[in-house]
Amino acid sequence: MGFFNYYLSLGLSFVWSGNCLARQGRGRPSALALVPLIWMAHPLGLSVLWARRIYITLASPPRQAAAQIFLLCLGGLGLLPILGETLSIHFPSGWRNSGSSRETAQTN
């Protein structure tokens, strides 16, 4: 059930972005009604939504040259290791070494 909520949240955030982009900003008030639904489905979908909207705003053609868009993408890629480290600190995971056959054989 958790994956469904996440995918629903991402799908609604793409609908929100598509609605805003297709109507050149006129669809924002109607699209804002989707924000609570996105949040209730999964909070990560809302963060993806805001990150996508910030990127679209910063990378719009009249404001940025191609080299600056490349640097923006490169900066986003540079943030991925920081995000990975932050997530690994807050949500630790890994294999436990509990009772493997090799350890059991060595203790006998």
N, C-alpha and C positions, 0 to 999 in steps of 0.2 A: 504494500500500500504506500510506503514511503516514496518509492520511485515514481509512482503515478502522480503523487502530489507535486514532486519536483518537475516532472515533465509538463504537467498542467500549468504550473507556475511559469515555466519557460515559454510555453505556447502562448499564454495570455500576454506575456511581456512582448513577444514578437508581434502579436495582434496590435498591442498598444503602439509600438514603434511604427508598424506599417500604417496604422490609422493616422498617426501624426505626420508621417512623411508623405503619404498620398494626398493629403489635403493641405499641405504646405502650412501647417500650424493651425488650421481652422478646426481640426478634429480633436484638439487637446482637451477642451472641456468634457466632451463625451468620453474620451479615452481615460480621463482621470477617474471615471467610475470603475475602471478595471483595477486600479491600484490596490484597494482593499482586498479584492479577490485574489490578486497575485500574492499579497502578503499572507493571507490565510492559507493559501495552497502551500507555499514554501517561502521563507524569507530570502533564500538565496536567489530566487527568481527576481525579486525586487532589486537586489544589488546588481544583478546582471543587466536589468533594465536601465538603471541609472548609469552604469558604466557605459553601456551602448549609446545612450543619449548624449553623454558627455563626449564620447569619442566622435559621434556624428556631428555635434556642434563644433568641436575643435577642428575636425578634418573637412569641413565644408569647403568646396573649391574656391569661392571668392576670397576666403581668408588665408588659405595656406598654399604654399608652393609644393611641388612634388617632393623636394628634398626635406621639407619640414614635415610632411606626412610620413615619410620614411623614418625620420627621427622620432615621431610620435609612436609609430609601430615598434620601433626599437626600444623606446622607453617602456612601452607596455610589456614587451618580452622581458625586459630587465626586471620588471616587478614580479614576474612569475616565481623566481626562486624565493623572493621575500615572502610572497603569499604562501608558498609551499612550506617554508620554515615556520611561519606563524601557525599554519594549520597543524603541522606536526607537533608543535609545542602544546597547543590547546586541545588537540585530539590525538593523544599518543596511541600508536598501534604497532604491532610487530608480532613475531613468533615467540611463543614461550618455549623454553627448553625444559619441558616437564616429562620426565620418564621416557626419554627416547630409548630405543633398543640398544644403542651403542653404550649409553651410560649404564644401563642395567647390566649389560654384559661385563663392563669393567668393574662394577662393584661386587660382582659375584666371584 
